[in-house]
């Protein structure tokens, strides 16, 4: 028997999907801001072998890159309360995304920093640049320019991976989709629409980050 598509029950709950999508974008924005900041610190420590932080970040990177994001999320949400640290679903989701992106961006940015020639730092010193200016204009921005496409892809991967946050009742897009299909029993149609929303968000984020790269990274690199 042929399957009859019916998107009306899904579209009647479009406001829930929109709210979930906005929540996902909020998680992604906060996770990106703090995750990349953590990655920059880790990359500098590892690239310049600043002890003991280089070893600490090395263990952190290997631990996160070799365990599933879902396990990391559960460890934070269920593990921290057992230590007396009470956090909400939203806080656990944000922390998990920051920790995950921080580890991957550490290695991505480190590759960019290590590609910077030492002679450029010597030239910066000859131009009487302060250490802060040399780090910003000679190391950080050029390094980010070299790895920006890889960093962009990793941010999108983390955004898509945020779907598992529905497992701890974080009200992001996947949570909204699961809620809708459990009420209207139109799972196929619900997840088709949800997939399209994720696709649109991924494309928009990629375009936004490409613009940021051209406007603030490449032009200043």
C-alpha atoms as an extended CHARMM CRD file, in Angstrom:
* protein
*
       221  EXT
         1         1  UNK       CA              0.0000000000        0.0000000000        0.0000000000  PROA      1               0.0000000000
         2         2  UNK       CA              1.3550000000        3.4130000000       -1.0160000000  PROA      2               0.0000000000
         3         3  UNK       CA              2.3720000000        5.7880000000        1.7200000000  PROA      3               0.0000000000
         4         4  UNK       CA              0.4240000000        9.0440000000        1.8390000000  PROA      4               0.0000000000
         5         5  UNK       CA              2.4510000000       12.0260000000        2.9490000000  PROA      5               0.0000000000
         6         6  UNK       CA              0.7240000000       14.4600000000        5.2740000000  PROA      6               0.0000000000
         7         7  UNK       CA              2.8010000000       17.4160000000        6.4150000000  PROA      7               0.0000000000
         8         8  UNK       CA             -0.1140000000       19.3540000000        7.9030000000  PROA      8               0.0000000000
         9         9  UNK       CA              0.2580000000       17.8940000000       11.4430000000  PROA      9               0.0000000000
        10        10  UNK       CA              3.9370000000       18.8210000000       11.3300000000  PROA      10              0.0000000000
        11        11  UNK       CA              3.4290000000       22.3420000000       10.0310000000  PROA      11              0.0000000000
        12        12  UNK       CA              0.7750000000       22.9300000000       12.6790000000  PROA      12              0.0000000000
        13        13  UNK       CA              3.6300000000       22.6220000000       15.1810000000  PROA      13              0.0000000000
        14        14  UNK       CA              6.0810000000       24.7230000000       13.2030000000  PROA      14              0.0000000000
        15        15  UNK       CA              6.4400000000       27.0990000000       16.1580000000  PROA      15              0.0000000000
        16        16  UNK       CA              7.9330000000       24.2720000000       18.2210000000  PROA      16              0.0000000000
        17        17  UNK       CA             10.4440000000       23.4600000000       15.4930000000  PROA      17              0.0000000000
        18        18  UNK       CA             11.3390000000       27.1350000000       15.1560000000  PROA      18              0.0000000000
        19        19  UNK       CA             11.8660000000       27.4590000000       18.8900000000  PROA      19              0.0000000000
        20        20  UNK       CA             13.9950000000       24.3200000000       18.8780000000  PROA      20              0.0000000000
        21        21  UNK       CA             16.0490000000       25.6200000000       15.9470000000  PROA      21              0.0000000000
        22        22  UNK       CA             16.6640000000       28.9340000000       17.7130000000  PROA      22              0.0000000000
        23        23  UNK       CA             17.6840000000       27.0460000000       20.8340000000  PROA      23              0.0000000000
        24        24  UNK       CA             20.1230000000       24.9840000000       18.7570000000  PROA      24              0.0000000000
        25        25  UNK       CA             21.6030000000       28.1470000000       17.2570000000  PROA      25              0.0000000000
        26        26  UNK       CA             21.9350000000       29.6400000000       20.7340000000  PROA      26              0.0000000000
        27        27  UNK       CA             23.7750000000       26.5540000000       21.9690000000  PROA      27              0.0000000000
        28        28  UNK       CA             26.0200000000       26.6720000000       18.9070000000  PROA      28              0.0000000000
        29        29  UNK       CA             26.8350000000       30.3650000000       19.3030000000  PROA      29              0.0000000000
        30        30  UNK       CA             27.7760000000       30.0630000000       22.9720000000  PROA      30              0.0000000000
        31        31  UNK       CA             29.6020000000       26.7830000000       22.4400000000  PROA      31              0.0000000000
        32        32  UNK       CA             31.5690000000       28.2840000000       19.5490000000  PROA      32              0.0000000000
        33        33  UNK       CA             32.5610000000       31.4290000000       21.4420000000  PROA      33              0.0000000000
        34        34  UNK       CA             33.8980000000       29.6330000000       24.4890000000  PROA      34              0.0000000000
        35        35  UNK       CA             35.0380000000       26.4970000000       22.6540000000  PROA      35              0.0000000000
        36        36  UNK       CA             37.2380000000       28.4430000000       20.2330000000  PROA      36              0.0000000000
        37        37  UNK       CA             38.5780000000       30.5550000000       23.1050000000  PROA      37              0.0000000000
        38        38  UNK       CA             39.5220000000       27.3780000000       24.9550000000  PROA      38              0.0000000000
        39        39  UNK       CA             41.0160000000       26.0000000000       21.7410000000  PROA      39              0.0000000000
        40        40  UNK       CA             43.2290000000       29.0610000000       21.2920000000  PROA      40              0.0000000000
        41        41  UNK       CA             44.6050000000       28.6950000000       24.8320000000  PROA      41              0.0000000000
        42        42  UNK       CA             45.1950000000       24.9850000000       24.3280000000  PROA      42              0.0000000000
        43        43  UNK       CA             46.7740000000       25.4910000000       20.9160000000  PROA      43              0.0000000000
        44        44  UNK       CA             49.2510000000       28.0670000000       22.2420000000  PROA      44              0.0000000000
        45        45  UNK       CA             50.1870000000       25.8400000000       25.1780000000  PROA      45              0.0000000000
        46        46  UNK       CA             50.7220000000       22.8270000000       22.9510000000  PROA      46              0.0000000000
        47        47  UNK       CA             52.3940000000       24.5860000000       20.0340000000  PROA      47              0.0000000000
        48        48  UNK       CA             54.8620000000       26.4170000000       22.2920000000  PROA      48              0.0000000000
        49        49  UNK       CA             55.1770000000       23.5450000000       24.7880000000  PROA      49              0.0000000000
        50        50  UNK       CA             54.2330000000       25.6350000000       27.8150000000  PROA      50              0.0000000000
        51        51  UNK       CA             54.6000000000       23.3280000000       30.8040000000  PROA      51              0.0000000000
        52        52  UNK       CA             52.7140000000       21.8510000000       32.5760000000  PROA      52              0.0000000000
        53        53  UNK       CA             49.7230000000       23.0710000000       30.5440000000  PROA      53              0.0000000000
        54        54  UNK       CA             50.9550000000       21.4300000000       27.3600000000  PROA      54              0.0000000000
        55        55  UNK       CA             50.7020000000       17.9920000000       28.9570000000  PROA      55              0.0000000000
        56        56  UNK       CA             47.3400000000       18.7900000000       30.5640000000  PROA      56              0.0000000000
        57        57  UNK       CA             45.8610000000       19.9020000000       27.2510000000  PROA      57              0.0000000000
        58        58  UNK       CA             47.4010000000       16.8690000000       25.5570000000  PROA      58              0.0000000000
        59        59  UNK       CA             45.5320000000       14.5030000000       27.8880000000  PROA      59              0.0000000000
        60        60  UNK       CA             42.3470000000       16.5580000000       27.5260000000  PROA      60              0.0000000000
        61        61  UNK       CA             42.5010000000       16.4790000000       23.7240000000  PROA      61              0.0000000000
        62        62  UNK       CA             43.0950000000       12.7340000000       23.5530000000  PROA      62              0.0000000000
        63        63  UNK       CA             40.3390000000       12.0340000000       26.0700000000  PROA      63              0.0000000000
        64        64  UNK       CA             37.7180000000       14.0810000000       24.2340000000  PROA      64              0.0000000000
        65        65  UNK       CA             38.6940000000       13.0710000000       20.7010000000  PROA      65              0.0000000000
        66        66  UNK       CA             38.5380000000        9.3690000000       21.5600000000  PROA      66              0.0000000000
        67        67  UNK       CA             35.2110000000        9.2500000000       23.3910000000  PROA      67              0.0000000000
        68        68  UNK       CA             31.6680000000        9.7590000000       22.0420000000  PROA      68              0.0000000000
        69        69  UNK       CA             30.0230000000       13.1430000000       22.4960000000  PROA      69              0.0000000000
        70        70  UNK       CA             27.0020000000       11.4340000000       24.0410000000  PROA      70              0.0000000000
        71        71  UNK       CA             29.1760000000        9.8720000000       26.7490000000  PROA      71              0.0000000000
        72        72  UNK       CA             30.7520000000       13.2660000000       27.4560000000  PROA      72              0.0000000000
        73        73  UNK       CA             27.2870000000       14.7920000000       27.7480000000  PROA      73              0.0000000000
        74        74  UNK       CA             26.0960000000       12.0760000000       30.1320000000  PROA      74              0.0000000000
        75        75  UNK       CA             29.2790000000       12.3720000000       32.1900000000  PROA      75              0.0000000000
        76        76  UNK       CA             28.6560000000       16.0870000000       32.6640000000  PROA      76              0.0000000000
        77        77  UNK       CA             24.9010000000       15.9010000000       33.2450000000  PROA      77              0.0000000000
        78        78  UNK       CA             24.7840000000       12.8100000000       35.4510000000  PROA      78              0.0000000000
        79        79  UNK       CA             28.3380000000       12.7770000000       36.8060000000  PROA      79              0.0000000000
        80        80  UNK       CA             28.7840000000       16.3180000000       38.0930000000  PROA      80              0.0000000000
        81        81  UNK       CA             25.6820000000       16.2330000000       40.3560000000  PROA      81              0.0000000000
        82        82  UNK       CA             27.1590000000       13.2010000000       42.1060000000  PROA      82              0.0000000000
        83        83  UNK       CA             30.0780000000       15.4550000000       43.0140000000  PROA      83              0.0000000000
        84        84  UNK       CA             27.7100000000       18.0510000000       44.4040000000  PROA      84              0.0000000000
        85        85  UNK       CA             27.7070000000       20.2750000000       41.3020000000  PROA      85              0.0000000000
        86        86  UNK       CA             24.1120000000       20.8770000000       40.2660000000  PROA      86              0.0000000000
        87        87  UNK       CA             23.5830000000       22.0220000000       36.6810000000  PROA      87              0.0000000000
        88        88  UNK       CA             20.5590000000       22.3480000000       34.4180000000  PROA      88              0.0000000000
        89        89  UNK       CA             20.0180000000       20.6030000000       31.0930000000  PROA      89              0.0000000000
        90        90  UNK       CA             20.9080000000       23.8070000000       29.2540000000  PROA      90              0.0000000000
        91        91  UNK       CA             24.1170000000       24.3000000000       31.2330000000  PROA      91              0.0000000000
        92        92  UNK       CA             25.1470000000       20.6820000000       30.6890000000  PROA      92              0.0000000000
        93        93  UNK       CA             24.5460000000       20.9660000000       26.9410000000  PROA      93              0.0000000000
        94        94  UNK       CA             26.5560000000       24.1850000000       26.6680000000  PROA      94              0.0000000000
        95        95  UNK       CA             29.4160000000       22.8100000000       28.7690000000  PROA      95              0.0000000000
        96        96  UNK       CA             29.5410000000       19.5990000000       26.7300000000  PROA      96              0.0000000000
        97        97  UNK       CA             29.6800000000       21.5590000000       23.4590000000  PROA      97              0.0000000000
        98        98  UNK       CA             32.3990000000       23.8660000000       24.7900000000  PROA      98              0.0000000000
        99        99  UNK       CA             34.5000000000       20.9660000000       26.0250000000  PROA      99              0.0000000000
       100       100  UNK       CA             34.0640000000       19.0210000000       22.7860000000  PROA      100             0.0000000000
       101       101  UNK       CA             34.7620000000       21.9010000000       20.4080000000  PROA      101             0.0000000000
       102       102  UNK       CA             37.6180000000       23.1080000000       22.6080000000  PROA      102             0.0000000000
       103       103  UNK       CA             39.4810000000       19.8320000000       22.1800000000  PROA      103             0.0000000000
       104       104  UNK       CA             39.1050000000       19.6620000000       18.4130000000  PROA      104             0.0000000000
       105       105  UNK       CA             39.8140000000       23.3450000000       17.8630000000  PROA      105             0.0000000000
       106       106  UNK       CA             42.9640000000       23.0240000000       19.9960000000  PROA      106             0.0000000000
       107       107  UNK       CA             44.4980000000       20.7030000000       17.4240000000  PROA      107             0.0000000000
       108       108  UNK       CA             43.1560000000       22.6130000000       14.4300000000  PROA      108             0.0000000000
       109       109  UNK       CA             44.4860000000       25.9690000000       15.6380000000  PROA      109             0.0000000000
       110       110  UNK       CA             47.7570000000       24.4110000000       16.7900000000  PROA      110             0.0000000000
       111       111  UNK       CA             48.4030000000       23.3280000000       13.2090000000  PROA      111             0.0000000000
       112       112  UNK       CA             47.9120000000       26.9270000000       12.0960000000  PROA      112             0.0000000000
       113       113  UNK       CA             50.2490000000       28.2960000000       14.7760000000  PROA      113             0.0000000000
       114       114  UNK       CA             52.9640000000       25.7990000000       13.9380000000  PROA      114             0.0000000000
       115       115  UNK       CA             52.7700000000       26.8880000000       10.2990000000  PROA      115             0.0000000000
       116       116  UNK       CA             53.8560000000       30.4080000000       11.2690000000  PROA      116             0.0000000000
       117       117  UNK       CA             57.5240000000       30.9530000000       10.4730000000  PROA      117             0.0000000000
       118       118  UNK       CA             59.7230000000       32.0030000000       13.3900000000  PROA      118             0.0000000000
       119       119  UNK       CA             61.2130000000       34.6930000000       11.1790000000  PROA      119             0.0000000000
       120       120  UNK       CA             57.8800000000       36.4990000000       11.2480000000  PROA      120             0.0000000000
       121       121  UNK       CA             58.0980000000       36.8420000000       15.0130000000  PROA      121             0.0000000000
       122       122  UNK       CA             61.6290000000       38.1640000000       14.6910000000  PROA      122             0.0000000000
       123       123  UNK       CA             60.3990000000       40.7040000000       12.1470000000  PROA      123             0.0000000000
       124       124  UNK       CA             57.6380000000       41.7540000000       14.5480000000  PROA      124             0.0000000000
       125       125  UNK       CA             60.2290000000       42.3210000000       17.2760000000  PROA      125             0.0000000000
       126       126  UNK       CA             62.3310000000       44.3630000000       14.8690000000  PROA      126             0.0000000000
       127       127  UNK       CA             59.2930000000       46.5460000000       14.2150000000  PROA      127             0.0000000000
       128       128  UNK       CA             59.0210000000       47.2120000000       17.9500000000  PROA      128             0.0000000000
       129       129  UNK       CA             55.6940000000       45.4090000000       18.2640000000  PROA      129             0.0000000000
       130       130  UNK       CA             54.6170000000       44.5190000000       21.7820000000  PROA      130             0.0000000000
       131       131  UNK       CA             54.1720000000       40.8460000000       22.5940000000  PROA      131             0.0000000000
       132       132  UNK       CA             50.4100000000       41.2660000000       22.5400000000  PROA      132             0.0000000000
       133       133  UNK       CA             50.4990000000       42.9230000000       19.1180000000  PROA      133             0.0000000000
       134       134  UNK       CA             52.8840000000       40.3080000000       17.7550000000  PROA      134             0.0000000000
       135       135  UNK       CA             50.6940000000       37.4930000000       19.0350000000  PROA      135             0.0000000000
       136       136  UNK       CA             47.5260000000       39.0180000000       17.6140000000  PROA      136             0.0000000000
       137       137  UNK       CA             48.7480000000       40.1570000000       14.2000000000  PROA      137             0.0000000000
       138       138  UNK       CA             51.6490000000       37.8170000000       13.4870000000  PROA      138             0.0000000000
       139       139  UNK       CA             50.5510000000       34.5780000000       15.1540000000  PROA      139             0.0000000000
       140       140  UNK       CA             46.8460000000       34.3220000000       15.9650000000  PROA      140             0.0000000000
       141       141  UNK       CA             45.1080000000       35.9640000000       12.9930000000  PROA      141             0.0000000000
       142       142  UNK       CA             47.3710000000       34.3830000000       10.3160000000  PROA      142             0.0000000000
       143       143  UNK       CA             47.0420000000       31.0060000000       12.0670000000  PROA      143             0.0000000000
       144       144  UNK       CA             43.2550000000       31.2740000000       12.1200000000  PROA      144             0.0000000000
       145       145  UNK       CA             43.3170000000       32.2820000000        8.4670000000  PROA      145             0.0000000000
       146       146  UNK       CA             45.1810000000       29.0950000000        7.5630000000  PROA      146             0.0000000000
       147       147  UNK       CA             42.7510000000       26.7960000000        9.3760000000  PROA      147             0.0000000000
       148       148  UNK       CA             39.4780000000       28.7220000000        9.0910000000  PROA      148             0.0000000000
       149       149  UNK       CA             37.7840000000       26.2670000000        6.6780000000  PROA      149             0.0000000000
       150       150  UNK       CA             38.6170000000       23.3260000000        8.9640000000  PROA      150             0.0000000000
       151       151  UNK       CA             37.4560000000       25.2770000000       12.0010000000  PROA      151             0.0000000000
       152       152  UNK       CA             34.2210000000       26.1680000000       10.2320000000  PROA      152             0.0000000000
       153       153  UNK       CA             33.5520000000       22.5170000000        9.4310000000  PROA      153             0.0000000000
       154       154  UNK       CA             34.1770000000       21.5330000000       13.0400000000  PROA      154             0.0000000000
       155       155  UNK       CA             31.7480000000       24.1630000000       14.3180000000  PROA      155             0.0000000000
       156       156  UNK       CA             29.0560000000       22.7970000000       12.0040000000  PROA      156             0.0000000000
       157       157  UNK       CA             29.8130000000       19.2380000000       13.1500000000  PROA      157             0.0000000000
       158       158  UNK       CA             29.3310000000       20.3270000000       16.7560000000  PROA      158             0.0000000000
       159       159  UNK       CA             26.0810000000       22.0810000000       15.8420000000  PROA      159             0.0000000000
       160       160  UNK       CA             24.7660000000       18.9160000000       14.2100000000  PROA      160             0.0000000000
       161       161  UNK       CA             26.0340000000       16.8440000000       17.1260000000  PROA      161             0.0000000000
       162       162  UNK       CA             23.9630000000       18.9640000000       19.4920000000  PROA      162             0.0000000000
       163       163  UNK       CA             21.0320000000       16.7740000000       18.4310000000  PROA      163             0.0000000000
       164       164  UNK       CA             22.0570000000       14.2390000000       21.0800000000  PROA      164             0.0000000000
       165       165  UNK       CA             21.3780000000       16.8780000000       23.7550000000  PROA      165             0.0000000000
       166       166  UNK       CA             17.7360000000       15.8720000000       23.4080000000  PROA      166             0.0000000000
       167       167  UNK       CA             18.7120000000       12.7840000000       25.4190000000  PROA      167             0.0000000000
       168       168  UNK       CA             18.8910000000       14.9350000000       28.5510000000  PROA      168             0.0000000000
       169       169  UNK       CA             15.6860000000       16.8360000000       27.6600000000  PROA      169             0.0000000000
       170       170  UNK       CA             17.4460000000       19.9150000000       26.3160000000  PROA      170             0.0000000000
       171       171  UNK       CA             14.7540000000       21.5860000000       24.2370000000  PROA      171             0.0000000000
       172       172  UNK       CA             16.6960000000       21.9430000000       21.0090000000  PROA      172             0.0000000000
       173       173  UNK       CA             15.5330000000       21.0100000000       17.5120000000  PROA      173             0.0000000000
       174       174  UNK       CA             15.7140000000       17.2180000000       17.8430000000  PROA      174             0.0000000000
       175       175  UNK       CA             13.8280000000       17.3600000000       21.1320000000  PROA      175             0.0000000000
       176       176  UNK       CA             11.0810000000       19.3500000000       19.4170000000  PROA      176             0.0000000000
       177       177  UNK       CA             10.9630000000       16.8700000000       16.5330000000  PROA      177             0.0000000000
       178       178  UNK       CA             10.7130000000       13.9010000000       18.9130000000  PROA      178             0.0000000000
       179       179  UNK       CA              7.9350000000       15.6380000000       20.8220000000  PROA      179             0.0000000000
       180       180  UNK       CA              5.9330000000       16.3980000000       17.6590000000  PROA      180             0.0000000000
       181       181  UNK       CA              6.1780000000       12.9290000000       16.1350000000  PROA      181             0.0000000000
       182       182  UNK       CA              5.2000000000       11.3220000000       19.4360000000  PROA      182             0.0000000000
       183       183  UNK       CA              1.9510000000       13.3010000000       19.2710000000  PROA      183             0.0000000000
       184       184  UNK       CA              1.0110000000       13.1020000000       15.5920000000  PROA      184             0.0000000000
       185       185  UNK       CA              2.6790000000        9.7700000000       14.6870000000  PROA      185             0.0000000000
       186       186  UNK       CA              3.9590000000       11.2810000000       11.4240000000  PROA      186             0.0000000000
       187       187  UNK       CA              7.5890000000       10.4130000000       12.0750000000  PROA      187             0.0000000000
       188       188  UNK       CA              8.6590000000       10.3680000000        8.4150000000  PROA      188             0.0000000000
       189       189  UNK       CA              7.2730000000       13.8000000000        7.6570000000  PROA      189             0.0000000000
       190       190  UNK       CA              8.5070000000       15.2470000000       10.9520000000  PROA      190             0.0000000000
       191       191  UNK       CA             12.0810000000       14.1550000000       10.3730000000  PROA      191             0.0000000000
       192       192  UNK       CA             12.0500000000       15.2440000000        6.7390000000  PROA      192             0.0000000000
       193       193  UNK       CA             11.1980000000       18.7720000000        7.8810000000  PROA      193             0.0000000000
       194       194  UNK       CA             13.7280000000       18.5570000000       10.7200000000  PROA      194             0.0000000000
       195       195  UNK       CA             16.4430000000       17.4080000000        8.3300000000  PROA      195             0.0000000000
       196       196  UNK       CA             15.7350000000       20.3410000000        6.0300000000  PROA      196             0.0000000000
       197       197  UNK       CA             15.9520000000       22.7510000000        8.9700000000  PROA      197             0.0000000000
       198       198  UNK       CA             19.3280000000       21.3150000000       10.0000000000  PROA      198             0.0000000000
       199       199  UNK       CA             20.4930000000       21.6160000000        6.3920000000  PROA      199             0.0000000000
       200       200  UNK       CA             19.4350000000       25.2580000000        6.1920000000  PROA      200             0.0000000000
       201       201  UNK       CA             21.1110000000       26.0550000000        9.5140000000  PROA      201             0.0000000000
       202       202  UNK       CA             24.3420000000       24.3590000000        8.4380000000  PROA      202             0.0000000000
       203       203  UNK       CA             24.4290000000       26.2690000000        5.1550000000  PROA      203             0.0000000000
       204       204  UNK       CA             23.6760000000       29.5920000000        6.8510000000  PROA      204             0.0000000000
       205       205  UNK       CA             26.3380000000       29.0300000000        9.5260000000  PROA      205             0.0000000000
       206       206  UNK       CA             28.8850000000       28.1170000000        6.8640000000  PROA      206             0.0000000000
       207       207  UNK       CA             28.0660000000       31.2560000000        4.8940000000  PROA      207             0.0000000000
       208       208  UNK       CA             28.2020000000       33.4260000000        8.0270000000  PROA      208             0.0000000000
       209       209  UNK       CA             31.5650000000       32.0210000000        9.0750000000  PROA      209             0.0000000000
       210       210  UNK       CA             32.9020000000       32.4260000000        5.5370000000  PROA      210             0.0000000000
       211       211  UNK       CA             31.9160000000       36.1040000000        5.6940000000  PROA      211             0.0000000000
       212       212  UNK       CA             33.5520000000       36.4640000000        9.1240000000  PROA      212             0.0000000000
       213       213  UNK       CA             36.6890000000       34.8610000000        7.7210000000  PROA      213             0.0000000000
       214       214  UNK       CA             36.8300000000       37.2460000000        4.7660000000  PROA      214             0.0000000000
       215       215  UNK       CA             35.9130000000       40.3090000000        6.8310000000  PROA      215             0.0000000000
       216       216  UNK       CA             37.9640000000       39.8460000000        9.9810000000  PROA      216             0.0000000000
       217       217  UNK       CA             40.4940000000       37.0510000000        9.4270000000  PROA      217             0.0000000000
       218       218  UNK       CA             41.8510000000       36.9660000000        5.8890000000  PROA      218             0.0000000000
       219       219  UNK       CA             41.8280000000       40.7330000000        5.4320000000  PROA      219             0.0000000000
       220       220  UNK       CA             43.8190000000       41.2460000000        8.6240000000  PROA      220             0.0000000000
       221       221  UNK       CA             46.0780000000       38.2360000000        8.2040000000  PROA      221             0.0000000000
